[in-house]
């Protein structure tokens, strides 16, 4: 690949990702806080978060198959464009009729479906945009962009929400997605299938376009449904028969469950009850996790740790984070009950500021899990199976998250949030100790260096 084209692709990739995810981060924060502030119910808040995850789990298998079958560039550009149009339509609806919880829920479902199709296609396209030598650098840069956006999203989201409300987020998101689609359309794909990112016919004789399958009519012996089911089965088989991929899926399932159960619902609920102007504080606290991801990516590149060691240290950091966050949330709740209003307590600012180091540890732990695992995945999975295998792994990893969010939302109404987080952290520590003697992947000695 021409070096100039490669640098151009990297710049456009990161620019499009930044613009698109900035709008998403702003809206995600605003929608969650809007529901929590309007209803005051942790269960309703958990439902809002779950509706942003459950469609992803259901659509992910189809997204992987489509990413392997269709033109990936058109998928990437098209999904961002549709997302932009949807948000503009919802902005017009909110301006005309007002915003309801139903509209917030519908927007969460639709944008999750479109973003899932976009994300799988984009991830499966990285080796069509850069050479293998630059792949880890692109992964690290992409992760840093995600982290910077995630920092800015909650921080600025809390401020903007306090000033102008959620309706403005719909318009901001619509424009950001359309700008992202425009920049992504300028990327040049160079893959075995050519500039447009197509999978070549000789790679898998069964990989034909969905349009062709549909045009063959109902009498064709292999229906579209059977084809999609067969290809999802191929991805599931590739994961289940490979011990490394199976281990990756189990570990990601545990991590997603405990983060959702211990942090995603209890933390916003406690800050909403304990503090006036809690949306601003929540933005600052949540913004610390992406800062931790950036620090984790930098440290991992310098330490040159292998997957096995990075996973074990990350597990210790996550467990420590849950204990610290749970203890501080428990203190805030105890003070709220005993004093009556948190504003009168001079120790309360110290308590919520203490949440920031806990979120930093959480972010570092996430980075030391994500980066080595994605690097391993992108190198070992065959190109023609990459979309399907990625969709299966991501589906399994996210499968437990709606259960964690809904469960935490229901329990927070009956159990102190801090206690919920502490108990969850204890169970996560048990899962960590259970697998402590196992290596993360059966590759060499399991401790190969990860170049950043």
TORKOLTI-303760 format. One record per residue (C-alpha): residue in three letters; x, y, z; residue number from 0. Coordinates in nm, 4 decimals. Example, Ala and Ser with C-alpha at 12.3 -4.5 7.8 and 13.67 -1.06 7.14 Angstrom:
["ALA", [1.2300, -0.4500, 0.7800], 0]
["SER", [1.3670, -0.1060, 0.7140], 1]
END
This chain:
["UNK", [0.0000, 0.0000, 0.0000], 0]
["UNK", [0.1230, 0.3462, -0.0889], 1]
["UNK", [0.2507, 0.5283, 0.2225], 2]
["UNK", [0.0688, 0.8494, 0.1273], 3]
["UNK", [-0.2618, 0.6643, 0.0842], 4]
["UNK", [-0.2059, 0.4867, 0.4153], 5]
["UNK", [-0.1454, 0.8123, 0.6043], 6]
["UNK", [-0.4499, 0.9664, 0.4364], 7]
["UNK", [-0.6628, 0.6674, 0.5371], 8]
["UNK", [-0.5445, 0.6914, 0.8978], 9]
["UNK", [-0.6238, 1.0630, 0.9132], 10]
["UNK", [-0.9704, 1.0202, 0.7623], 11]
["UNK", [-1.0421, 0.7142, 0.9767], 12]
["UNK", [-0.9571, 0.8989, 1.2972], 13]
["UNK", [-1.1343, 1.2193, 1.1901], 14]
["UNK", [-1.4548, 1.0365, 1.1026], 15]
["UNK", [-1.4421, 0.8323, 1.4201], 16]
["UNK", [-1.3842, 1.1441, 1.6319], 17]
["UNK", [-1.6735, 1.3397, 1.4835], 18]
["UNK", [-1.9145, 1.0470, 1.4957], 19]
["UNK", [-1.8303, 0.9368, 1.8479], 20]
["UNK", [-1.8336, 1.2900, 1.9866], 21]
["UNK", [-2.2015, 1.3193, 1.8997], 22]
["UNK", [-2.2732, 0.9726, 2.0365], 23]
["UNK", [-2.0979, 1.0429, 2.3671], 24]
["UNK", [-2.2917, 1.3650, 2.4164], 25]
["UNK", [-2.6271, 1.2038, 2.3431], 26]
["UNK", [-2.5629, 0.8898, 2.5491], 27]
["UNK", [-2.4876, 1.0971, 2.8561], 28]
["UNK", [-2.7834, 1.3302, 2.8006], 29]
["UNK", [-3.0363, 1.0500, 2.7403], 30]
["UNK", [-2.9389, 0.8569, 3.0526], 31]
["UNK", [-2.9438, 1.1613, 3.2788], 32]
["UNK", [-3.2702, 1.2872, 3.1220], 33]
["UNK", [-3.4468, 0.9621, 3.2125], 34]
["UNK", [-3.2958, 0.9486, 3.5617], 35]
["UNK", [-3.3836, 1.3131, 3.6339], 36]
["UNK", [-3.7370, 1.2790, 3.4971], 37]
["UNK", [-3.8300, 0.9520, 3.6692], 38]
["UNK", [-3.5878, 0.9240, 3.9614], 39]
["UNK", [-3.6025, 0.5482, 3.9094], 40]
["UNK", [-3.2890, 0.3356, 3.8928], 41]
["UNK", [-3.4906, 0.0598, 3.7221], 42]
["UNK", [-3.6010, 0.2950, 3.4423], 43]
["UNK", [-3.2467, 0.4229, 3.4096], 44]
["UNK", [-3.1194, 0.0652, 3.3836], 45]
["UNK", [-3.3814, -0.0046, 3.1145], 46]
["UNK", [-3.2557, 0.2945, 2.9145], 47]
["UNK", [-2.8995, 0.1639, 2.9294], 48]
["UNK", [-3.0138, -0.1903, 2.8452], 49]
["UNK", [-3.1990, -0.0655, 2.5352], 50]
["UNK", [-2.8676, 0.0726, 2.4172], 51]
["UNK", [-2.7107, -0.2738, 2.4488], 52]
["UNK", [-2.9746, -0.5402, 2.3752], 53]
["UNK", [-3.0264, -0.4471, 2.0066], 54]
["UNK", [-2.6484, -0.4711, 1.9652], 55]
["UNK", [-2.6519, -0.8295, 2.0898], 56]
["UNK", [-2.9370, -0.9242, 1.8568], 57]
["UNK", [-2.8000, -0.7490, 1.5485], 58]
["UNK", [-2.4320, -0.8357, 1.5938], 59]
["UNK", [-2.4462, -1.1795, 1.4221], 60]
["UNK", [-2.6143, -1.0275, 1.1166], 61]
["UNK", [-2.3665, -0.7378, 1.1204], 62]
["UNK", [-2.0736, -0.9779, 1.1016], 63]
["UNK", [-2.2228, -1.1692, 0.8097], 64]
["UNK", [-2.3019, -0.8493, 0.6192], 65]
["UNK", [-1.9508, -0.7167, 0.6859], 66]
["UNK", [-1.8076, -1.0300, 0.5217], 67]
["UNK", [-2.0551, -1.0226, 0.2315], 68]
["UNK", [-2.1158, -0.6633, 0.1344], 69]
["UNK", [-1.9075, -0.3660, 0.0381], 70]
["UNK", [-1.7594, -0.2567, 0.3723], 71]
["UNK", [-1.6973, 0.0992, 0.2643], 72]
["UNK", [-2.0618, 0.1464, 0.1700], 73]
["UNK", [-2.1669, -0.0108, 0.4988], 74]
["UNK", [-1.9473, 0.2291, 0.6990], 75]
["UNK", [-2.0584, 0.5417, 0.5129], 76]
["UNK", [-2.4222, 0.4350, 0.4831], 77]
["UNK", [-2.4756, 0.3543, 0.8505], 78]
["UNK", [-2.3299, 0.6871, 0.9655], 79]
["UNK", [-2.5447, 0.8730, 0.7118], 80]
["UNK", [-2.8613, 0.6930, 0.8273], 81]
["UNK", [-2.7743, 0.7670, 1.1892], 82]
["UNK", [-2.7378, 1.1350, 1.1047], 83]
["UNK", [-3.0717, 1.1484, 0.9249], 84]
["UNK", [-3.2451, 0.9686, 1.2132], 85]
["UNK", [-3.1199, 1.2173, 1.4714], 86]
["UNK", [-3.2217, 1.5146, 1.2578], 87]
["UNK", [-3.5715, 1.3686, 1.2204], 88]
["UNK", [-3.5920, 1.3130, 1.5966], 89]
["UNK", [-3.4706, 1.6696, 1.6573], 90]
["UNK", [-3.7534, 1.7970, 1.4378], 91]
["UNK", [-4.0012, 1.5699, 1.6199], 92]
["UNK", [-3.8871, 1.6940, 1.9616], 93]
["UNK", [-3.9113, 2.0564, 1.8497], 94]
["UNK", [-4.2664, 1.9994, 1.7200], 95]
["UNK", [-4.4257, 1.7636, 1.9726], 96]
["UNK", [-4.1838, 1.7622, 2.2657], 97]
["UNK", [-3.9592, 1.4802, 2.3803], 98]
["UNK", [-4.1102, 1.1750, 2.5492], 99]
["UNK", [-3.9552, 0.8694, 2.7133], 100]
["UNK", [-4.0814, 0.6617, 2.4204], 101]
["UNK", [-3.8884, 0.8794, 2.1759], 102]
["UNK", [-3.5730, 0.8483, 2.3897], 103]
["UNK", [-3.6101, 0.4688, 2.3979], 104]
["UNK", [-3.6785, 0.4484, 2.0219], 105]
["UNK", [-3.3730, 0.6588, 1.9460], 106]
["UNK", [-3.1578, 0.4382, 2.1694], 107]
["UNK", [-3.2706, 0.1249, 1.9824], 108]
["UNK", [-3.2355, 0.2645, 1.6291], 109]
["UNK", [-2.8979, 0.4289, 1.6785], 110]
["UNK", [-2.7643, 0.1137, 1.8500], 111]
["UNK", [-2.8639, -0.1018, 1.5520], 112]
["UNK", [-2.7079, 0.1357, 1.2983], 113]
["UNK", [-2.3937, 0.1894, 1.5068], 114]
["UNK", [-2.3472, -0.1871, 1.5456], 115]
["UNK", [-2.3578, -0.2398, 1.1685], 116]
["UNK", [-2.1127, 0.0508, 1.1326], 117]
["UNK", [-1.8694, -0.0643, 1.4015], 118]
["UNK", [-1.8339, -0.4242, 1.2861], 119]
["UNK", [-1.7775, -0.3167, 0.9240], 120]
["UNK", [-1.5201, -0.0564, 1.0280], 121]
["UNK", [-1.3278, -0.2935, 1.2581], 122]
["UNK", [-1.3205, -0.5636, 0.9898], 123]
["UNK", [-1.1827, -0.3088, 0.7396], 124]
["UNK", [-0.8679, -0.1990, 0.9226], 125]
["UNK", [-0.6297, -0.4227, 0.7262], 126]
["UNK", [-0.7834, -0.2826, 0.4061], 127]
["UNK", [-0.6899, 0.0682, 0.5193], 128]
["UNK", [-0.3383, 0.0121, 0.6572], 129]
["UNK", [-0.0617, -0.2446, 0.6366], 130]
["UNK", [0.0003, -0.4987, 0.9140], 131]
["UNK", [0.3044, -0.2999, 1.0287], 132]
["UNK", [0.0825, -0.0023, 1.1088], 133]
["UNK", [-0.2104, -0.2015, 1.2454], 134]
["UNK", [-0.1239, -0.1825, 1.6156], 135]
["UNK", [-0.0496, 0.1885, 1.5816], 136]
["UNK", [-0.3923, 0.2410, 1.4248], 137]
["UNK", [-0.5528, 0.0380, 1.7036], 138]
["UNK", [-0.3795, 0.2452, 1.9699], 139]
["UNK", [-0.4650, 0.5759, 1.7969], 140]
["UNK", [-0.8247, 0.4646, 1.7545], 141]
["UNK", [-0.8452, 0.3735, 2.1220], 142]
["UNK", [-0.6976, 0.7101, 2.2225], 143]
["UNK", [-0.9579, 0.8887, 2.0080], 144]
["UNK", [-1.2335, 0.6883, 2.1744], 145]
["UNK", [-1.0933, 0.7775, 2.5138], 146]
["UNK", [-1.0536, 1.1491, 2.4434], 147]
["UNK", [-1.4081, 1.1626, 2.3107], 148]
["UNK", [-1.5309, 0.9670, 2.6110], 149]
["UNK", [-1.3613, 1.2185, 2.8404], 150]
["UNK", [-1.5052, 1.5187, 2.6603], 151]
["UNK", [-1.8505, 1.3622, 2.6158], 152]
["UNK", [-1.9509, 1.3313, 2.9826], 153]
["UNK", [-1.7694, 1.6490, 3.0918], 154]
["UNK", [-1.9157, 1.8728, 2.8232], 155]
["UNK", [-2.2351, 1.6695, 2.8137], 156]
["UNK", [-2.3059, 1.7540, 3.1768], 157]
["UNK", [-2.2461, 2.1230, 3.1144], 158]
["UNK", [-2.4453, 2.1418, 2.7905], 159]
["UNK", [-2.7301, 1.9386, 2.9411], 160]
["UNK", [-2.7511, 2.1831, 3.2317], 161]
["UNK", [-2.7543, 2.4815, 2.9947], 162]
["UNK", [-2.9632, 2.3827, 2.6921], 163]
["UNK", [-3.1273, 2.0426, 2.7559], 164]
["UNK", [-3.1380, 1.7162, 2.5653], 165]
["UNK", [-3.3137, 1.8456, 2.2515], 166]
["UNK", [-2.9975, 2.0203, 2.1345], 167]
["UNK", [-2.8096, 1.6898, 2.1525], 168]
["UNK", [-3.0336, 1.5444, 1.8808], 169]
["UNK", [-2.9333, 1.8156, 1.6350], 170]
["UNK", [-2.5649, 1.7979, 1.7328], 171]
["UNK", [-2.5619, 1.4229, 1.6843], 172]
["UNK", [-2.7350, 1.4418, 1.3468], 173]
["UNK", [-2.4820, 1.6875, 1.2086], 174]
["UNK", [-2.1844, 1.4979, 1.3553], 175]
["UNK", [-2.2902, 1.1671, 1.1976], 176]
["UNK", [-2.3376, 1.3265, 0.8547], 177]
["UNK", [-1.9953, 1.4929, 0.8733], 178]
["UNK", [-1.8452, 1.1600, 0.9752], 179]
["UNK", [-2.0051, 0.9862, 0.6754], 180]
["UNK", [-1.8598, 1.2503, 0.4454], 181]
["UNK", [-1.5009, 1.2057, 0.5676], 182]
["UNK", [-1.5310, 0.8248, 0.5629], 183]
["UNK", [-1.6370, 0.8321, 0.1988], 184]
["UNK", [-1.2898, 0.9659, 0.1110], 185]
["UNK", [-1.1053, 0.6637, 0.2525], 186]
["UNK", [-0.9403, 0.4307, -0.0003], 187]
["UNK", [-0.9772, 0.0594, 0.0679], 188]
["UNK", [-0.7042, -0.1689, -0.0628], 189]
["UNK", [-0.7866, -0.5314, 0.0133], 190]
["UNK", [-0.7899, -0.8676, -0.1678], 191]
["UNK", [-1.1311, -0.7629, -0.2917], 192]
["UNK", [-1.0139, -0.4315, -0.4330], 193]
["UNK", [-1.0635, -0.0668, -0.3460], 194]
["UNK", [-1.4187, -0.1029, -0.2250], 195]
["UNK", [-1.3413, -0.3626, 0.0378], 196]
["UNK", [-1.5167, -0.6576, -0.1236], 197]
["UNK", [-1.4397, -1.0182, -0.0371], 198]
["UNK", [-1.2982, -1.2008, -0.3428], 199]
["UNK", [-1.4937, -1.4889, -0.4949], 200]
["UNK", [-1.2038, -1.7350, -0.4639], 201]
["UNK", [-1.1750, -1.6859, -0.0872], 202]
["UNK", [-1.5010, -1.8631, -0.0151], 203]
["UNK", [-1.7295, -1.9897, -0.2872], 204]
["UNK", [-2.0274, -1.9432, -0.0567], 205]
["UNK", [-1.9688, -1.5702, -0.0113], 206]
["UNK", [-2.2053, -1.4080, -0.2558], 207]
["UNK", [-2.3874, -1.0842, -0.2064], 208]
["UNK", [-2.7208, -1.0827, -0.0294], 209]
["UNK", [-2.8729, -0.9147, -0.3313], 210]
["UNK", [-2.7798, -1.2132, -0.5467], 211]
["UNK", [-2.9291, -1.4571, -0.2989], 212]
["UNK", [-3.2538, -1.2627, -0.2916], 213]
["UNK", [-3.2700, -1.2421, -0.6702], 214]
["UNK", [-3.2365, -1.6179, -0.6996], 215]
["UNK", [-3.5934, -1.6482, -0.5725], 216]
["UNK", [-3.7695, -1.8755, -0.3266], 217]
["UNK", [-3.7005, -2.1924, -0.5255], 218]
["UNK", [-3.3281, -2.1763, -0.4696], 219]
["UNK", [-3.2215, -2.4666, -0.2482], 220]
["UNK", [-3.0324, -2.2371, -0.0083], 221]
["UNK", [-3.2580, -1.9631, 0.1235], 222]
["UNK", [-3.1258, -1.6341, 0.2526], 223]
["UNK", [-3.2241, -1.7279, 0.6081], 224]
["UNK", [-3.0471, -2.0617, 0.5904], 225]
["UNK", [-2.7396, -1.8943, 0.4445], 226]
["UNK", [-2.7251, -1.6357, 0.7225], 227]
["UNK", [-2.7794, -1.9071, 0.9835], 228]
["UNK", [-2.5066, -2.1237, 0.8302], 229]
["UNK", [-2.2552, -1.8415, 0.8214], 230]
["UNK", [-2.3296, -1.7375, 1.1779], 231]
["UNK", [-2.2768, -2.1031, 1.2694], 232]
["UNK", [-1.9361, -2.0885, 1.1002], 233]
["UNK", [-1.8387, -1.7896, 1.3118], 234]
["UNK", [-1.9683, -1.9522, 1.6305], 235]
["UNK", [-1.7842, -2.2758, 1.5469], 236]
["UNK", [-1.4616, -2.0846, 1.4804], 237]
["UNK", [-1.4884, -1.9271, 1.8269], 238]
["UNK", [-1.6049, -2.2334, 2.0179], 239]
["UNK", [-1.3467, -2.4747, 1.8732], 240]
["UNK", [-1.0580, -2.2372, 1.9372], 241]
["UNK", [-0.9573, -2.2311, 2.3040], 242]
["UNK", [-0.8050, -1.8837, 2.2721], 243]
["UNK", [-1.1187, -1.7305, 2.1216], 244]
["UNK", [-1.3378, -1.9126, 2.3724], 245]
["UNK", [-1.1270, -1.7818, 2.6605], 246]
["UNK", [-1.1481, -1.4294, 2.5157], 247]
["UNK", [-1.5286, -1.4472, 2.5016], 248]
["UNK", [-1.5649, -1.5770, 2.8598], 249]
["UNK", [-1.3329, -1.3116, 3.0017], 250]
["UNK", [-1.5073, -1.0295, 2.8165], 251]
["UNK", [-1.8469, -1.1555, 2.9362], 252]
["UNK", [-1.7321, -1.1427, 3.2996], 253]
["UNK", [-1.5792, -0.7962, 3.2636], 254]
["UNK", [-1.8845, -0.6487, 3.0897], 255]
["UNK", [-2.1221, -0.7973, 3.3453], 256]
["UNK", [-1.9400, -0.6649, 3.6502], 257]
["UNK", [-1.8765, -0.3177, 3.5062], 258]
["UNK", [-2.2459, -0.2849, 3.4220], 259]
["UNK", [-2.3560, -0.4273, 3.7577], 260]
["UNK", [-2.1062, -0.2437, 3.9799], 261]
["UNK", [-2.0672, 0.0946, 3.8081], 262]
["UNK", [-2.2992, 0.1815, 3.5182], 263]
["UNK", [-2.6210, 0.1986, 3.7226], 264]
["UNK", [-2.5167, 0.2490, 4.0894], 265]
["UNK", [-2.2792, 0.5434, 4.0282], 266]
["UNK", [-2.5194, 0.7793, 3.8437], 267]
["UNK", [-2.8005, 0.6869, 4.0837], 268]
["UNK", [-2.5953, 0.7777, 4.3932], 269]
["UNK", [-2.4733, 1.1068, 4.2477], 270]
["UNK", [-2.8255, 1.1990, 4.1371], 271]
["UNK", [-2.9591, 1.1484, 4.4901], 272]
["UNK", [-2.6643, 1.2897, 4.6804], 273]
["UNK", [-2.5694, 1.6053, 4.4918], 274]
["UNK", [-2.7338, 1.9098, 4.3428], 275]
["UNK", [-2.6053, 1.9583, 3.9897], 276]
["UNK", [-2.5142, 1.5920, 3.9865], 277]
["UNK", [-2.4953, 1.5796, 3.6074], 278]
["UNK", [-2.1845, 1.8006, 3.6121], 279]
["UNK", [-2.0153, 1.5901, 3.8798], 280]
["UNK", [-2.1097, 1.2677, 3.7004], 281]
["UNK", [-1.9519, 1.4022, 3.3823], 282]
["UNK", [-1.6250, 1.4721, 3.5625], 283]
["UNK", [-1.6228, 1.1349, 3.7386], 284]
["UNK", [-1.7113, 0.9312, 3.4287], 285]
["UNK", [-1.4569, 1.1275, 3.2268], 286]
["UNK", [-1.1805, 0.9879, 3.4478], 287]
["UNK", [-1.2265, 0.6346, 3.3077], 288]
["UNK", [-1.1283, 0.7284, 2.9502], 289]
["UNK", [-0.8302, 0.9209, 3.0894], 290]
["UNK", [-0.7314, 0.5929, 3.2509], 291]
["UNK", [-0.7673, 0.4175, 2.9158], 292]
["UNK", [-0.5252, 0.6660, 2.7583], 293]
["UNK", [-0.2756, 0.6185, 3.0427], 294]
["UNK", [-0.3179, 0.2424, 3.0160], 295]
["UNK", [-0.2474, 0.2461, 2.6415], 296]
["UNK", [0.0674, 0.4545, 2.6925], 297]
["UNK", [0.1924, 0.2361, 2.9783], 298]
["UNK", [0.1203, -0.0869, 2.7911], 299]
["UNK", [0.3260, 0.0332, 2.4963], 300]
["UNK", [0.6215, 0.1022, 2.7254], 301]
["UNK", [0.5941, -0.2103, 2.9396], 302]
["UNK", [0.5791, -0.4521, 2.6402], 303]
["UNK", [0.3669, -0.6960, 2.8366], 304]
["UNK", [0.2107, -1.0015, 2.6801], 305]
["UNK", [-0.1598, -1.0803, 2.6824], 306]
["UNK", [-0.1480, -1.3128, 2.9833], 307]
["UNK", [0.0328, -1.0752, 3.2183], 308]
["UNK", [-0.1671, -0.7714, 3.1049], 309]
["UNK", [-0.4962, -0.9560, 3.1653], 310]
["UNK", [-0.4019, -1.0582, 3.5198], 311]
["UNK", [-0.2834, -0.7121, 3.6252], 312]
["UNK", [-0.5929, -0.5607, 3.4639], 313]
["UNK", [-0.8121, -0.7925, 3.6691], 314]
["UNK", [-0.6488, -0.6767, 3.9922], 315]
["UNK", [-0.6989, -0.3132, 3.8915], 316]
["UNK", [-1.0669, -0.3691, 3.8113], 317]
["UNK", [-1.1311, -0.5459, 4.1434], 318]
["UNK", [-0.9525, -0.2624, 4.3300], 319]
["UNK", [-1.1632, -0.0090, 4.1409], 320]
["UNK", [-1.4887, -0.1789, 4.2413], 321]
["UNK", [-1.3849, -0.1847, 4.6090], 322]
["UNK", [-1.2866, 0.1846, 4.6102], 323]
["UNK", [-1.5988, 0.2981, 4.4243], 324]
["UNK", [-1.8277, 0.0843, 4.6371], 325]
["UNK", [-1.6791, 0.2120, 4.9625], 326]
["UNK", [-1.7128, 0.5767, 4.8615], 327]
["UNK", [-2.0661, 0.5350, 4.7293], 328]
["UNK", [-2.1603, 0.3620, 5.0532], 329]
["UNK", [-2.0181, 0.6542, 5.2511], 330]
["UNK", [-2.2126, 0.9060, 5.0412], 331]
["UNK", [-2.5372, 0.7152, 5.0942], 332]
["UNK", [-2.4745, 0.6838, 5.4679], 333]
["UNK", [-2.4082, 1.0566, 5.4967], 334]
["UNK", [-2.7186, 1.1340, 5.2937], 335]
["UNK", [-2.9369, 0.9272, 5.5283], 336]
["UNK", [-2.7861, 1.0696, 5.8466], 337]
["UNK", [-2.7603, 1.4363, 5.7484], 338]
["UNK", [-3.0653, 1.4632, 5.5245], 339]
["UNK", [-2.9099, 1.6739, 5.2480], 340]
["UNK", [-2.5681, 1.6062, 5.1044], 341]
["UNK", [-2.5098, 1.9731, 5.0299], 342]
["UNK", [-2.4733, 2.0482, 5.4008], 343]
["UNK", [-2.1933, 1.7933, 5.4483], 344]
["UNK", [-1.8394, 1.9296, 5.3954], 345]
["UNK", [-1.7065, 1.5744, 5.3490], 346]
["UNK", [-1.9264, 1.5088, 5.0460], 347]
["UNK", [-1.7015, 1.6918, 4.7921], 348]
["UNK", [-1.4067, 1.4867, 4.9173], 349]
["UNK", [-1.6112, 1.1697, 4.8704], 350]
["UNK", [-1.7111, 1.2338, 4.5093], 351]
["UNK", [-1.3601, 1.3530, 4.4209], 352]
["UNK", [-1.2353, 1.0229, 4.5614], 353]
["UNK", [-1.4428, 0.8476, 4.2940], 354]
["UNK", [-1.2095, 0.9852, 4.0264], 355]
["UNK", [-0.9079, 0.7652, 4.1171], 356]
["UNK", [-1.1411, 0.4643, 4.1188], 357]
["UNK", [-1.2541, 0.5430, 3.7648], 358]
["UNK", [-0.8920, 0.5964, 3.6575], 359]
["UNK", [-0.8067, 0.2447, 3.7765], 360]
["UNK", [-1.1107, 0.1138, 3.5899], 361]
["UNK", [-0.9963, 0.2791, 3.2660], 362]
["UNK", [-0.6395, 0.1470, 3.2920], 363]
["UNK", [-0.7727, -0.2031, 3.3512], 364]
["UNK", [-0.9997, -0.1810, 3.0464], 365]
["UNK", [-0.7084, -0.0669, 2.8260], 366]
["UNK", [-0.4875, -0.3539, 2.9426], 367]
["UNK", [-0.7590, -0.5954, 2.8386], 368]
["UNK", [-0.8881, -0.4455, 2.5134], 369]
["UNK", [-0.5679, -0.3584, 2.3287], 370]
["UNK", [-0.3852, -0.6933, 2.3509], 371]
["UNK", [-0.7020, -0.8912, 2.2803], 372]
["UNK", [-0.7972, -0.6920, 1.9701], 373]
["UNK", [-0.4410, -0.7110, 1.8386], 374]
["UNK", [-0.4459, -1.0887, 1.8833], 375]
["UNK", [-0.7865, -1.1138, 1.7149], 376]
["UNK", [-0.6965, -0.9080, 1.4095], 377]
["UNK", [-0.3812, -1.1088, 1.3392], 378]
["UNK", [-0.5002, -1.4664, 1.3923], 379]
["UNK", [-0.8524, -1.4644, 1.2423], 380]
["UNK", [-0.8669, -1.5246, 0.8632], 381]
["UNK", [-0.9799, -1.2233, 0.6625], 382]
["UNK", [-1.2906, -1.3924, 0.5187], 383]
["UNK", [-1.4108, -1.4914, 0.8694], 384]
["UNK", [-1.3126, -1.1734, 1.0513], 385]
["UNK", [-1.6544, -1.0071, 1.0487], 386]
["UNK", [-1.8381, -1.3204, 1.1606], 387]
["UNK", [-1.5923, -1.4106, 1.4361], 388]
["UNK", [-1.5839, -1.0516, 1.5634], 389]
["UNK", [-1.9638, -1.0385, 1.5708], 390]
["UNK", [-1.9854, -1.3651, 1.7676], 391]
["UNK", [-1.7246, -1.2578, 2.0232], 392]
["UNK", [-1.8832, -0.9150, 2.0688], 393]
["UNK", [-2.2327, -1.0672, 2.0923], 394]
["UNK", [-2.1238, -1.3093, 2.3629], 395]
["UNK", [-1.9368, -1.0341, 2.5477], 396]
["UNK", [-2.2398, -0.8028, 2.5451], 397]
["UNK", [-2.4999, -1.0748, 2.6043], 398]
["UNK", [-2.4828, -1.0462, 2.9822], 399]
["UNK", [-2.4733, -0.6665, 2.9989], 400]
["UNK", [-2.8506, -0.6006, 2.9695], 401]
["UNK", [-2.9061, -0.8561, 3.2476], 402]
["UNK", [-2.6496, -0.6754, 3.4648], 403]
["UNK", [-2.8024, -0.3322, 3.3971], 404]
["UNK", [-3.1615, -0.4394, 3.4590], 405]
["UNK", [-3.0640, -0.6427, 3.7646], 406]
["UNK", [-2.8675, -0.3550, 3.9157], 407]
["UNK", [-3.1526, -0.1137, 3.8388], 408]
["UNK", [-3.4026, -0.3286, 4.0264], 409]
["UNK", [-3.1728, -0.4073, 4.3198], 410]
["UNK", [-3.0598, -0.0479, 4.3758], 411]
["UNK", [-3.4158, 0.0317, 4.4797], 412]
["UNK", [-3.3892, -0.2209, 4.7634], 413]
["UNK", [-3.0166, -0.2547, 4.8423], 414]
["UNK", [-2.7650, 0.0284, 4.9064], 415]
["UNK", [-2.5764, 0.1008, 4.5836], 416]
["UNK", [-2.2390, 0.0957, 4.7563], 417]
["UNK", [-2.3050, -0.2491, 4.9004], 418]
["UNK", [-2.4152, -0.3700, 4.5572], 419]
["UNK", [-2.0833, -0.2574, 4.4070], 420]
["UNK", [-1.8759, -0.4098, 4.6891], 421]
["UNK", [-2.0494, -0.7474, 4.6586], 422]
["UNK", [-2.0101, -0.7404, 4.2811], 423]
["UNK", [-1.6404, -0.6595, 4.3180], 424]
["UNK", [-1.5970, -0.9532, 4.5561], 425]
["UNK", [-1.7574, -1.1929, 4.3071], 426]
["UNK", [-1.5381, -1.0569, 4.0259], 427]
["UNK", [-1.2313, -1.1158, 4.2417], 428]
["UNK", [-1.3420, -1.4782, 4.2877], 429]
["UNK", [-1.3687, -1.5269, 3.9100], 430]
["UNK", [-1.0236, -1.3734, 3.8730], 431]
["UNK", [-0.8668, -1.6049, 4.1307], 432]
["UNK", [-1.0393, -1.9065, 3.9759], 433]
["UNK", [-0.8569, -1.8558, 3.6439], 434]
["UNK", [-0.5336, -1.7140, 3.7885], 435]
["UNK", [-0.3207, -2.0166, 3.6971], 436]
["UNK", [-0.4400, -2.0261, 3.3361], 437]
["UNK", [-0.2720, -1.8493, 3.0456], 438]
["UNK", [-0.4770, -1.6109, 2.8372], 439]
["UNK", [-0.3891, -1.7691, 2.5014], 440]
["UNK", [-0.2074, -2.0776, 2.3892], 441]
["UNK", [0.0427, -1.8848, 2.1765], 442]
["UNK", [0.4092, -1.9499, 2.2486], 443]
["UNK", [0.4508, -1.9048, 2.6226], 444]
["UNK", [0.1466, -1.6754, 2.6498], 445]
["UNK", [0.3699, -1.3754, 2.7296], 446]
["UNK", [0.4691, -1.2378, 2.3956], 447]
["UNK", [0.5346, -0.8625, 2.3866], 448]
["UNK", [0.2658, -0.6332, 2.2532], 449]
["UNK", [0.4154, -0.3565, 2.0409], 450]
["UNK", [0.2314, -0.0261, 2.0544], 451]
END
